[in-house]
Amino acid sequence: MQQKTFELDEQQLETLKKRIEQAKKSLELATEWHEKLQAVHKLRKKQELEAQIQKERQRHLARAAELRWQLDKMPASEENAAHRYLLKVQIQEANELAEQVERRLKIQHIQEQLQLGQTAVEQETTEVFSQSQLENTQSMIQETGALLQDTIALQELLQSQIDLLEQQQEVTEKLGSHFTGKSLKYNKKTKKLLAKLQKSLQQELDKMPTLLAQTGELQKQLENAYKESLRRALFRQRQLPASMAEWQTLLGEISTIPSLLLQQLLLTGRGFIQAFQQTPAQRWIVISIVLLIWLILTKGMRAWFTRIINTLDSQKERSRLVNHLLLGLSLLRMNTGSIAVTGVVLLLLWLTQPTQLTLIVTLILLLIWLGTQLLISLSWLLLSDLQPPRTKLSLQLRGLIIVLGILTVITALLHVESEEYASRLSLTALDMIDTVFMLLLALLVLPLMRIRKIMLSALSESVQGYWLLVTSLVTLLVPLGILAVSISGVIGYISLGWTVAENLSLFLLVLTGWLIARGLLADLINGLKNLALKHSSYGSLWAEDIIPLVDKVLGLALIVLAVMTFLWLSGWSSDVAIKQSMVQLYDFPLFEFADGKAFTVGHVLLTIVLLWAVFWFGGWSRQVTYRWILGNVTDTG
């Protein structure tokens, strides 16, 4: 009897859970529908207001055109001077009223945007973990900044027009002393009209400080809300189940992962089939032609790569630049098939326009597969020429890359969100999956360090100097980055771990590119020095002074370009929190002078840069001067 009662209770509990889920979905649909209706209502209201304002503006412009016709018709005589000036001011008034209508629409738009922003700030929840929410807040900050600039420009425009009207009033007042009779009457009307117009503009201008204050205050509130949301999102700790029932629910959810992945793949396949079926026959002809051209191009590229590789291989003495070019061409030739397949799939995605889920899942599978192929090929190329052959090391590295690729695919697919894909894991389940993924990443650190040690000892025989340093640094940053991400995830800071992983990956990418570019620049500079010493009568001057100056300038330009690229790729250049942190660090006071002015970190950095530039340029100019003088000294015996 108790067993049956327990089973009935479980059934009722399951039924209640299903009803709760249905209620949540109904609420989501109702909320989405309400938001869409609100958007449509606001759009219609805006369109009606714009139509009304446009009609009123056309009325003022028509009046200005009529007055201009009257002005053109009136003879330009001295007795008509006051009347003609009145008509010009009336035309100015009509044009100004037309502009005033547009300004009214712009001010109303600014006020509506401020109201929406204020509502968004008031509705900020205590738990903000969605990246899209943070991006929306940041976009609102940028929009508010644009509104602030528009308001300032509007204020400056109104002030300049008022100043112009004051000058016109002074001129009209002076002219009035020379008029009599009807001309004086026209002059008085002109003064009244100018005063009325100035009063209207002044009323508009008086509203600007309040609007500016509201916009600035909203921008500060949005920036504070964004920084607080970002802090909570980054330092959100993993939530573990608090009871045995929650653990059972979590395990049941995790057990559905294979079926969820299978469902994703089936939906992706159906999306492709549906997209192919909806593509008309004429479009398939275009697709076939484009794919054929792409395959012919890849075939031609492979033959071209082979020809260049054979030519470079035949050279007995090769520079480092040629060796690296040979490595890159060999990597591309080995993966021509993979690149061709990737291009075919990308062209199909672009030309058939499948569903969002199909697009996202296909891109995840395709790009991770291509990246895995490139890494495996690169490791084989680096280890194949070593003596003795490192076959075991190559197989170990290949296995690690494949395992890492599979784990990345599974984790990425489980984080895919789409309207077509209703079955989603809970936040707790996703946190546990991320934790397991990061823990498995930590297990790869020791094998990677061991492989790195063997690889560096083997490469030290063929690679020396700068390029050995580059290889050592890059191969060290990879396991250290993985270790940092793993530690963040294992201790429970999942979002922080992913953020660290993303920024470290971008930093490693930019650093690798900068190191390679700097090494190629060094090889090029050495080649130019040798060329100058062989073919120039002032070879020593070029090789020791002029070319090193070019090298220094290009090196600084590469550093600036690398920093700007990293800031752009990471989004730090537009991130409010990062920019404010940089400004605070730059303006951080170290000490104060007697007059109250502070000496900041920025002043220290600027002083160091200026001192370095002055001493370096002074030393360089002294060397150039001495070398030039000594080069022109003739030995007379």
Secondary structure as a PSIPRED ss2 file (coil, helix, strand):
# PSIPRED VFORMAT (PSIPRED V4.0)

   1 M C   1.000  0.000  0.000
   2 Q H   0.000  1.000  0.000
   3 Q H   0.000  1.000  0.000
   4 K H   0.000  1.000  0.000
   5 T H   0.000  1.000  0.000
   6 F H   0.000  1.000  0.000
   7 E H   0.000  1.000  0.000
   8 L H   0.000  1.000  0.000
   9 D H   0.000  1.000  0.000
  10 E H   0.000  1.000  0.000
  11 Q H   0.000  1.000  0.000
  12 Q H   0.000  1.000  0.000
  13 L H   0.000  1.000  0.000
  14 E H   0.000  1.000  0.000
  15 T H   0.000  1.000  0.000
  16 L H   0.000  1.000  0.000
  17 K H   0.000  1.000  0.000
  18 K H   0.000  1.000  0.000
  19 R H   0.000  1.000  0.000
  20 I H   0.000  1.000  0.000
  21 E H   0.000  1.000  0.000
  22 Q H   0.000  1.000  0.000
  23 A H   0.000  1.000  0.000
  24 K H   0.000  1.000  0.000
  25 K H   0.000  1.000  0.000
  26 S H   0.000  1.000  0.000
  27 L H   0.000  1.000  0.000
  28 E H   0.000  1.000  0.000
  29 L H   0.000  1.000  0.000
  30 A H   0.000  1.000  0.000
  31 T H   0.000  1.000  0.000
  32 E H   0.000  1.000  0.000
  33 W H   0.000  1.000  0.000
  34 H H   0.000  1.000  0.000
  35 E H   0.000  1.000  0.000
  36 K H   0.000  1.000  0.000
  37 L H   0.000  1.000  0.000
  38 Q H   0.000  1.000  0.000
  39 A H   0.000  1.000  0.000
  40 V H   0.000  1.000  0.000
  41 H H   0.000  1.000  0.000
  42 K H   0.000  1.000  0.000
  43 L H   0.000  1.000  0.000
  44 R H   0.000  1.000  0.000
  45 K H   0.000  1.000  0.000
  46 K H   0.000  1.000  0.000
  47 Q H   0.000  1.000  0.000
  48 E H   0.000  1.000  0.000
  49 L H   0.000  1.000  0.000
  50 E H   0.000  1.000  0.000
  51 A H   0.000  1.000  0.000
  52 Q H   0.000  1.000  0.000
  53 I H   0.000  1.000  0.000
  54 Q H   0.000  1.000  0.000
  55 K H   0.000  1.000  0.000
  56 E H   0.000  1.000  0.000
  57 R H   0.000  1.000  0.000
  58 Q H   0.000  1.000  0.000
  59 R H   0.000  1.000  0.000
  60 H H   0.000  1.000  0.000
  61 L H   0.000  1.000  0.000
  62 A H   0.000  1.000  0.000
  63 R H   0.000  1.000  0.000
  64 A H   0.000  1.000  0.000
  65 A H   0.000  1.000  0.000
  66 E H   0.000  1.000  0.000
  67 L H   0.000  1.000  0.000
  68 R H   0.000  1.000  0.000
  69 W H   0.000  1.000  0.000
  70 Q H   0.000  1.000  0.000
  71 L H   0.000  1.000  0.000
  72 D H   0.000  1.000  0.000
  73 K H   0.000  1.000  0.000
  74 M C   1.000  0.000  0.000
  75 P C   1.000  0.000  0.000
  76 A C   1.000  0.000  0.000
  77 S C   1.000  0.000  0.000
  78 E C   1.000  0.000  0.000
  79 E C   1.000  0.000  0.000
  80 N C   1.000  0.000  0.000
  81 A H   0.000  1.000  0.000
  82 A H   0.000  1.000  0.000
  83 H H   0.000  1.000  0.000
  84 R H   0.000  1.000  0.000
  85 Y H   0.000  1.000  0.000
  86 L H   0.000  1.000  0.000
  87 L H   0.000  1.000  0.000
  88 K H   0.000  1.000  0.000
  89 V H   0.000  1.000  0.000
  90 Q H   0.000  1.000  0.000
  91 I H   0.000  1.000  0.000
  92 Q H   0.000  1.000  0.000
  93 E H   0.000  1.000  0.000
  94 A H   0.000  1.000  0.000
  95 N H   0.000  1.000  0.000
  96 E H   0.000  1.000  0.000
  97 L H   0.000  1.000  0.000
  98 A H   0.000  1.000  0.000
  99 E H   0.000  1.000  0.000
 100 Q H   0.000  1.000  0.000
 101 V H   0.000  1.000  0.000
 102 E H   0.000  1.000  0.000
 103 R H   0.000  1.000  0.000
 104 R H   0.000  1.000  0.000
 105 L H   0.000  1.000  0.000
 106 K H   0.000  1.000  0.000
 107 I H   0.000  1.000  0.000
 108 Q H   0.000  1.000  0.000
 109 H H   0.000  1.000  0.000
 110 I H   0.000  1.000  0.000
 111 Q H   0.000  1.000  0.000
 112 E H   0.000  1.000  0.000
 113 Q H   0.000  1.000  0.000
 114 L H   0.000  1.000  0.000
 115 Q H   0.000  1.000  0.000
 116 L H   0.000  1.000  0.000
 117 G H   0.000  1.000  0.000
 118 Q H   0.000  1.000  0.000
 119 T H   0.000  1.000  0.000
 120 A H   0.000  1.000  0.000
 121 V H   0.000  1.000  0.000
 122 E H   0.000  1.000  0.000
 123 Q C   1.000  0.000  0.000
 124 E C   1.000  0.000  0.000
 125 T C   1.000  0.000  0.000
 126 T C   1.000  0.000  0.000
 127 E C   1.000  0.000  0.000
 128 V C   1.000  0.000  0.000
 129 F C   1.000  0.000  0.000
 130 S C   1.000  0.000  0.000
 131 Q H   0.000  1.000  0.000
 132 S H   0.000  1.000  0.000
 133 Q H   0.000  1.000  0.000
 134 L H   0.000  1.000  0.000
 135 E H   0.000  1.000  0.000
 136 N H   0.000  1.000  0.000
 137 T H   0.000  1.000  0.000
 138 Q H   0.000  1.000  0.000
 139 S H   0.000  1.000  0.000
 140 M H   0.000  1.000  0.000
 141 I H   0.000  1.000  0.000
 142 Q H   0.000  1.000  0.000
 143 E H   0.000  1.000  0.000
 144 T H   0.000  1.000  0.000
 145 G H   0.000  1.000  0.000
 146 A H   0.000  1.000  0.000
 147 L H   0.000  1.000  0.000
 148 L H   0.000  1.000  0.000
 149 Q H   0.000  1.000  0.000
 150 D H   0.000  1.000  0.000
 151 T H   0.000  1.000  0.000
 152 I H   0.000  1.000  0.000
 153 A H   0.000  1.000  0.000
 154 L H   0.000  1.000  0.000
 155 Q H   0.000  1.000  0.000
 156 E H   0.000  1.000  0.000
 157 L H   0.000  1.000  0.000
 158 L H   0.000  1.000  0.000
 159 Q H   0.000  1.000  0.000
 160 S H   0.000  1.000  0.000
 161 Q H   0.000  1.000  0.000
 162 I H   0.000  1.000  0.000
 163 D H   0.000  1.000  0.000
 164 L H   0.000  1.000  0.000
 165 L H   0.000  1.000  0.000
 166 E H   0.000  1.000  0.000
 167 Q H   0.000  1.000  0.000
 168 Q H   0.000  1.000  0.000
 169 Q H   0.000  1.000  0.000
 170 E H   0.000  1.000  0.000
 171 V H   0.000  1.000  0.000
 172 T H   0.000  1.000  0.000
 173 E H   0.000  1.000  0.000
 174 K H   0.000  1.000  0.000
 175 L H   0.000  1.000  0.000
 176 G H   0.000  1.000  0.000
 177 S C   1.000  0.000  0.000
 178 H C   1.000  0.000  0.000
 179 F C   1.000  0.000  0.000
 180 T C   1.000  0.000  0.000
 181 G C   1.000  0.000  0.000
 182 K H   0.000  1.000  0.000
 183 S H   0.000  1.000  0.000
 184 L H   0.000  1.000  0.000
 185 K H   0.000  1.000  0.000
 186 Y H   0.000  1.000  0.000
 187 N H   0.000  1.000  0.000
 188 K H   0.000  1.000  0.000
 189 K H   0.000  1.000  0.000
 190 T H   0.000  1.000  0.000
 191 K H   0.000  1.000  0.000
 192 K H   0.000  1.000  0.000
 193 L H   0.000  1.000  0.000
 194 L H   0.000  1.000  0.000
 195 A H   0.000  1.000  0.000
 196 K H   0.000  1.000  0.000
 197 L H   0.000  1.000  0.000
 198 Q H   0.000  1.000  0.000
 199 K H   0.000  1.000  0.000
 200 S H   0.000  1.000  0.000
 201 L H   0.000  1.000  0.000
 202 Q H   0.000  1.000  0.000
 203 Q H   0.000  1.000  0.000
 204 E H   0.000  1.000  0.000
 205 L H   0.000  1.000  0.000
 206 D H   0.000  1.000  0.000
 207 K H   0.000  1.000  0.000
 208 M H   0.000  1.000  0.000
 209 P H   0.000  1.000  0.000
 210 T H   0.000  1.000  0.000
 211 L H   0.000  1.000  0.000
 212 L H   0.000  1.000  0.000
 213 A H   0.000  1.000  0.000
 214 Q H   0.000  1.000  0.000
 215 T H   0.000  1.000  0.000
 216 G H   0.000  1.000  0.000
 217 E H   0.000  1.000  0.000
 218 L H   0.000  1.000  0.000
 219 Q H   0.000  1.000  0.000
 220 K H   0.000  1.000  0.000
 221 Q H   0.000  1.000  0.000
 222 L H   0.000  1.000  0.000
 223 E H   0.000  1.000  0.000
 224 N H   0.000  1.000  0.000
 225 A H   0.000  1.000  0.000
 226 Y H   0.000  1.000  0.000
 227 K H   0.000  1.000  0.000
 228 E H   0.000  1.000  0.000
 229 S H   0.000  1.000  0.000
 230 L H   0.000  1.000  0.000
 231 R H   0.000  1.000  0.000
 232 R H   0.000  1.000  0.000
 233 A H   0.000  1.000  0.000
 234 L H   0.000  1.000  0.000
 235 F C   1.000  0.000  0.000
 236 R C   1.000  0.000  0.000
 237 Q C   1.000  0.000  0.000
 238 R C   1.000  0.000  0.000
 239 Q C   1.000  0.000  0.000
 240 L C   1.000  0.000  0.000
 241 P C   1.000  0.000  0.000
 242 A C   1.000  0.000  0.000
 243 S C   1.000  0.000  0.000
 244 M H   0.000  1.000  0.000
 245 A H   0.000  1.000  0.000
 246 E H   0.000  1.000  0.000
 247 W H   0.000  1.000  0.000
 248 Q H   0.000  1.000  0.000
 249 T H   0.000  1.000  0.000
 250 L H   0.000  1.000  0.000
 251 L H   0.000  1.000  0.000
 252 G H   0.000  1.000  0.000
 253 E H   0.000  1.000  0.000
 254 I H   0.000  1.000  0.000
 255 S H   0.000  1.000  0.000
 256 T C   1.000  0.000  0.000
 257 I H   0.000  1.000  0.000
 258 P H   0.000  1.000  0.000
 259 S H   0.000  1.000  0.000
 260 L H   0.000  1.000  0.000
 261 L H   0.000  1.000  0.000
 262 L H   0.000  1.000  0.000
 263 Q H   0.000  1.000  0.000
 264 Q H   0.000  1.000  0.000
 265 L H   0.000  1.000  0.000
 266 L H   0.000  1.000  0.000
 267 L H   0.000  1.000  0.000
 268 T H   0.000  1.000  0.000
 269 G H   0.000  1.000  0.000
 270 R H   0.000  1.000  0.000
 271 G H   0.000  1.000  0.000
 272 F H   0.000  1.000  0.000
 273 I H   0.000  1.000  0.000
 274 Q H   0.000  1.000  0.000
 275 A H   0.000  1.000  0.000
 276 F H   0.000  1.000  0.000
 277 Q H   0.000  1.000  0.000
 278 Q H   0.000  1.000  0.000
 279 T C   1.000  0.000  0.000
 280 P C   1.000  0.000  0.000
 281 A H   0.000  1.000  0.000
 282 Q H   0.000  1.000  0.000
 283 R H   0.000  1.000  0.000
 284 W H   0.000  1.000  0.000
 285 I H   0.000  1.000  0.000
 286 V H   0.000  1.000  0.000
 287 I H   0.000  1.000  0.000
 288 S H   0.000  1.000  0.000
 289 I H   0.000  1.000  0.000
 290 V H   0.000  1.000  0.000
 291 L H   0.000  1.000  0.000
 292 L H   0.000  1.000  0.000
 293 I H   0.000  1.000  0.000
 294 W H   0.000  1.000  0.000
 295 L H   0.000  1.000  0.000
 296 I H   0.000  1.000  0.000
 297 L H   0.000  1.000  0.000
 298 T H   0.000  1.000  0.000
 299 K H   0.000  1.000  0.000
 300 G H   0.000  1.000  0.000
 301 M H   0.000  1.000  0.000
 302 R H   0.000  1.000  0.000
 303 A H   0.000  1.000  0.000
 304 W H   0.000  1.000  0.000
 305 F H   0.000  1.000  0.000
 306 T H   0.000  1.000  0.000
 307 R H   0.000  1.000  0.000
 308 I H   0.000  1.000  0.000
 309 I H   0.000  1.000  0.000
 310 N H   0.000  1.000  0.000
 311 T H   0.000  1.000  0.000
 312 L H   0.000  1.000  0.000
 313 D H   0.000  1.000  0.000
 314 S C   1.000  0.000  0.000
 315 Q C   1.000  0.000  0.000
 316 K C   1.000  0.000  0.000
 317 E C   1.000  0.000  0.000
 318 R C   1.000  0.000  0.000
 319 S C   1.000  0.000  0.000
 320 R H   0.000  1.000  0.000
 321 L H   0.000  1.000  0.000
 322 V H   0.000  1.000  0.000
 323 N H   0.000  1.000  0.000
 324 H H   0.000  1.000  0.000
 325 L H   0.000  1.000  0.000
 326 L H   0.000  1.000  0.000
 327 L H   0.000  1.000  0.000
 328 G H   0.000  1.000  0.000
 329 L H   0.000  1.000  0.000
 330 S H   0.000  1.000  0.000
 331 L H   0.000  1.000  0.000
 332 L H   0.000  1.000  0.000
 333 R H   0.000  1.000  0.000
 334 M H   0.000  1.000  0.000
 335 N C   1.000  0.000  0.000
 336 T H   0.000  1.000  0.000
 337 G H   0.000  1.000  0.000
 338 S H   0.000  1.000  0.000
 339 I H   0.000  1.000  0.000
 340 A H   0.000  1.000  0.000
 341 V H   0.000  1.000  0.000
 342 T H   0.000  1.000  0.000
 343 G H   0.000  1.000  0.000
 344 V H   0.000  1.000  0.000
 345 V H   0.000  1.000  0.000
 346 L H   0.000  1.000  0.000
 347 L H   0.000  1.000  0.000
 348 L H   0.000  1.000  0.000
 349 L H   0.000  1.000  0.000
 350 W H   0.000  1.000  0.000
 351 L H   0.000  1.000  0.000
 352 T H   0.000  1.000  0.000
 353 Q C   1.000  0.000  0.000
 354 P C   1.000  0.000  0.000
 355 T C   1.000  0.000  0.000
 356 Q H   0.000  1.000  0.000
 357 L H   0.000  1.000  0.000
 358 T H   0.000  1.000  0.000
 359 L H   0.000  1.000  0.000
 360 I H   0.000  1.000  0.000
 361 V H   0.000  1.000  0.000
 362 T H   0.000  1.000  0.000
 363 L H   0.000  1.000  0.000
 364 I H   0.000  1.000  0.000
 365 L H   0.000  1.000  0.000
 366 L H   0.000  1.000  0.000
 367 L H   0.000  1.000  0.000
 368 I H   0.000  1.000  0.000
 369 W H   0.000  1.000  0.000
 370 L H   0.000  1.000  0.000
 371 G H   0.000  1.000  0.000
 372 T H   0.000  1.000  0.000
 373 Q H   0.000  1.000  0.000
 374 L H   0.000  1.000  0.000
 375 L H   0.000  1.000  0.000
 376 I H   0.000  1.000  0.000
 377 S H   0.000  1.000  0.000
 378 L H   0.000  1.000  0.000
 379 S H   0.000  1.000  0.000
 380 W H   0.000  1.000  0.000
 381 L H   0.000  1.000  0.000
 382 L H   0.000  1.000  0.000
 383 L H   0.000  1.000  0.000
 384 S H   0.000  1.000  0.000
 385 D C   1.000  0.000  0.000
 386 L C   1.000  0.000  0.000
 387 Q C   1.000  0.000  0.000
 388 P C   1.000  0.000  0.000
 389 P C   1.000  0.000  0.000
 390 R C   1.000  0.000  0.000
 391 T H   0.000  1.000  0.000
 392 K H   0.000  1.000  0.000
 393 L H   0.000  1.000  0.000
 394 S H   0.000  1.000  0.000
 395 L H   0.000  1.000  0.000
 396 Q H   0.000  1.000  0.000
 397 L H   0.000  1.000  0.000
 398 R H   0.000  1.000  0.000
 399 G H   0.000  1.000  0.000
 400 L H   0.000  1.000  0.000
 401 I H   0.000  1.000  0.000
 402 I H   0.000  1.000  0.000
 403 V H   0.000  1.000  0.000
 404 L H   0.000  1.000  0.000
 405 G H   0.000  1.000  0.000
 406 I H   0.000  1.000  0.000
 407 L H   0.000  1.000  0.000
 408 T H   0.000  1.000  0.000
 409 V H   0.000  1.000  0.000
 410 I H   0.000  1.000  0.000
 411 T H   0.000  1.000  0.000
 412 A H   0.000  1.000  0.000
 413 L H   0.000  1.000  0.000
 414 L H   0.000  1.000  0.000
 415 H C   1.000  0.000  0.000
 416 V C   1.000  0.000  0.000
 417 E C   1.000  0.000  0.000
 418 S E   0.000  0.000  1.000
 419 E C   1.000  0.000  0.000
 420 E C   1.000  0.000  0.000
 421 Y E   0.000  0.000  1.000
 422 A C   1.000  0.000  0.000
 423 S C   1.000  0.000  0.000
 424 R C   1.000  0.000  0.000
 425 L C   1.000  0.000  0.000
 426 S C   1.000  0.000  0.000
 427 L H   0.000  1.000  0.000
 428 T H   0.000  1.000  0.000
 429 A H   0.000  1.000  0.000
 430 L H   0.000  1.000  0.000
 431 D H   0.000  1.000  0.000
 432 M H   0.000  1.000  0.000
 433 I H   0.000  1.000  0.000
 434 D H   0.000  1.000  0.000
 435 T H   0.000  1.000  0.000
 436 V H   0.000  1.000  0.000
 437 F H   0.000  1.000  0.000
 438 M H   0.000  1.000  0.000
 439 L H   0.000  1.000  0.000
 440 L H   0.000  1.000  0.000
 441 L H   0.000  1.000  0.000
 442 A H   0.000  1.000  0.000
 443 L H   0.000  1.000  0.000
 444 L C   1.000  0.000  0.000
 445 V H   0.000  1.000  0.000
 446 L H   0.000  1.000  0.000
 447 P H   0.000  1.000  0.000
 448 L H   0.000  1.000  0.000
 449 M H   0.000  1.000  0.000
 450 R H   0.000  1.000  0.000
 451 I H   0.000  1.000  0.000
 452 R H   0.000  1.000  0.000
 453 K H   0.000  1.000  0.000
 454 I H   0.000  1.000  0.000
 455 M H   0.000  1.000  0.000
 456 L H   0.000  1.000  0.000
 457 S H   0.000  1.000  0.000
 458 A H   0.000  1.000  0.000
 459 L H   0.000  1.000  0.000
 460 S C   1.000  0.000  0.000
 461 E C   1.000  0.000  0.000
 462 S C   1.000  0.000  0.000
 463 V C   1.000  0.000  0.000
 464 Q C   1.000  0.000  0.000
 465 G C   1.000  0.000  0.000
 466 Y H   0.000  1.000  0.000
 467 W H   0.000  1.000  0.000
 468 L H   0.000  1.000  0.000
 469 L H   0.000  1.000  0.000
 470 V H   0.000  1.000  0.000
 471 T H   0.000  1.000  0.000
 472 S H   0.000  1.000  0.000
 473 L H   0.000  1.000  0.000
 474 V H   0.000  1.000  0.000
 475 T H   0.000  1.000  0.000
 476 L H   0.000  1.000  0.000
 477 L H   0.000  1.000  0.000
 478 V H   0.000  1.000  0.000
 479 P H   0.000  1.000  0.000
 480 L H   0.000  1.000  0.000
 481 G H   0.000  1.000  0.000
 482 I H   0.000  1.000  0.000
 483 L H   0.000  1.000  0.000
 484 A H   0.000  1.000  0.000
 485 V H   0.000  1.000  0.000
 486 S H   0.000  1.000  0.000
 487 I H   0.000  1.000  0.000
 488 S H   0.000  1.000  0.000
 489 G H   0.000  1.000  0.000
 490 V H   0.000  1.000  0.000
 491 I C   1.000  0.000  0.000
 492 G C   1.000  0.000  0.000
 493 Y C   1.000  0.000  0.000
 494 I H   0.000  1.000  0.000
 495 S H   0.000  1.000  0.000
 496 L H   0.000  1.000  0.000
 497 G H   0.000  1.000  0.000
 498 W H   0.000  1.000  0.000
 499 T H   0.000  1.000  0.000
 500 V H   0.000  1.000  0.000
 501 A H   0.000  1.000  0.000
 502 E H   0.000  1.000  0.000
 503 N H   0.000  1.000  0.000
 504 L H   0.000  1.000  0.000
 505 S H   0.000  1.000  0.000
 506 L H   0.000  1.000  0.000
 507 F H   0.000  1.000  0.000
 508 L H   0.000  1.000  0.000
 509 L H   0.000  1.000  0.000
 510 V H   0.000  1.000  0.000
 511 L H   0.000  1.000  0.000
 512 T H   0.000  1.000  0.000
 513 G H   0.000  1.000  0.000
 514 W H   0.000  1.000  0.000
 515 L H   0.000  1.000  0.000
 516 I H   0.000  1.000  0.000
 517 A H   0.000  1.000  0.000
 518 R H   0.000  1.000  0.000
 519 G H   0.000  1.000  0.000
 520 L H   0.000  1.000  0.000
 521 L H   0.000  1.000  0.000
 522 A H   0.000  1.000  0.000
 523 D H   0.000  1.000  0.000
 524 L H   0.000  1.000  0.000
 525 I H   0.000  1.000  0.000
 526 N H   0.000  1.000  0.000
 527 G H   0.000  1.000  0.000
 528 L H   0.000  1.000  0.000
 529 K H   0.000  1.000  0.000
 530 N H   0.000  1.000  0.000
 531 L H   0.000  1.000  0.000
 532 A H   0.000  1.000  0.000
 533 L H   0.000  1.000  0.000
 534 K H   0.000  1.000  0.000
 535 H H   0.000  1.000  0.000
 536 S C   1.000  0.000  0.000
 537 S C   1.000  0.000  0.000
 538 Y C   1.000  0.000  0.000
 539 G H   0.000  1.000  0.000
 540 S H   0.000  1.000  0.000
 541 L H   0.000  1.000  0.000
 542 W H   0.000  1.000  0.000
 543 A H   0.000  1.000  0.000
 544 E H   0.000  1.000  0.000
 545 D H   0.000  1.000  0.000
 546 I H   0.000  1.000  0.000
 547 I H   0.000  1.000  0.000
 548 P H   0.000  1.000  0.000
 549 L H   0.000  1.000  0.000
 550 V H   0.000  1.000  0.000
 551 D H   0.000  1.000  0.000
 552 K H   0.000  1.000  0.000
 553 V H   0.000  1.000  0.000
 554 L H   0.000  1.000  0.000
 555 G H   0.000  1.000  0.000
 556 L H   0.000  1.000  0.000
 557 A H   0.000  1.000  0.000
 558 L H   0.000  1.000  0.000
 559 I H   0.000  1.000  0.000
 560 V H   0.000  1.000  0.000
 561 L H   0.000  1.000  0.000
 562 A H   0.000  1.000  0.000
 563 V H   0.000  1.000  0.000
 564 M H   0.000  1.000  0.000
 565 T H   0.000  1.000  0.000
 566 F H   0.000  1.000  0.000
 567 L H   0.000  1.000  0.000
 568 W H   0.000  1.000  0.000
 569 L H   0.000  1.000  0.000
 570 S H   0.000  1.000  0.000
 571 G C   1.000  0.000  0.000
 572 W C   1.000  0.000  0.000
 573 S C   1.000  0.000  0.000
 574 S C   1.000  0.000  0.000
 575 D C   1.000  0.000  0.000
 576 V H   0.000  1.000  0.000
 577 A H   0.000  1.000  0.000
 578 I H   0.000  1.000  0.000
 579 K H   0.000  1.000  0.000
 580 Q H   0.000  1.000  0.000
 581 S H   0.000  1.000  0.000
 582 M H   0.000  1.000  0.000
 583 V H   0.000  1.000  0.000
 584 Q H   0.000  1.000  0.000
 585 L H   0.000  1.000  0.000
 586 Y H   0.000  1.000  0.000
 587 D C   1.000  0.000  0.000
 588 F C   1.000  0.000  0.000
 589 P E   0.000  0.000  1.000
 590 L E   0.000  0.000  1.000
 591 F E   0.000  0.000  1.000
 592 E E   0.000  0.000  1.000
 593 F C   1.000  0.000  0.000
 594 A C   1.000  0.000  0.000
 595 D C   1.000  0.000  0.000
 596 G C   1.000  0.000  0.000
 597 K C   1.000  0.000  0.000
 598 A E   0.000  0.000  1.000
 599 F E   0.000  0.000  1.000
 600 T E   0.000  0.000  1.000
 601 V H   0.000  1.000  0.000
 602 G H   0.000  1.000  0.000
 603 H H   0.000  1.000  0.000
 604 V H   0.000  1.000  0.000
 605 L H   0.000  1.000  0.000
 606 L H   0.000  1.000  0.000
 607 T H   0.000  1.000  0.000
 608 I H   0.000  1.000  0.000
 609 V H   0.000  1.000  0.000
 610 L H   0.000  1.000  0.000
 611 L H   0.000  1.000  0.000
 612 W H   0.000  1.000  0.000
 613 A H   0.000  1.000  0.000
 614 V H   0.000  1.000  0.000
 615 F H   0.000  1.000  0.000
 616 W H   0.000  1.000  0.000
 617 F H   0.000  1.000  0.000
 618 G H   0.000  1.000  0.000
 619 G H   0.000  1.000  0.000
 620 W H   0.000  1.000  0.000
 621 S H   0.000  1.000  0.000
 622 R H   0.000  1.000  0.000
 623 Q H   0.000  1.000  0.000
 624 V H   0.000  1.000  0.000
 625 T H   0.000  1.000  0.000
 626 Y H   0.000  1.000  0.000
 627 R H   0.000  1.000  0.000
 628 W H   0.000  1.000  0.000
 629 I H   0.000  1.000  0.000
 630 L H   0.000  1.000  0.000
 631 G H   0.000  1.000  0.000
 632 N C   1.000  0.000  0.000
 633 V C   1.000  0.000  0.000
 634 T C   1.000  0.000  0.000
 635 D C   1.000  0.000  0.000
 636 T C   1.000  0.000  0.000
 637 G C   1.000  0.000  0.000
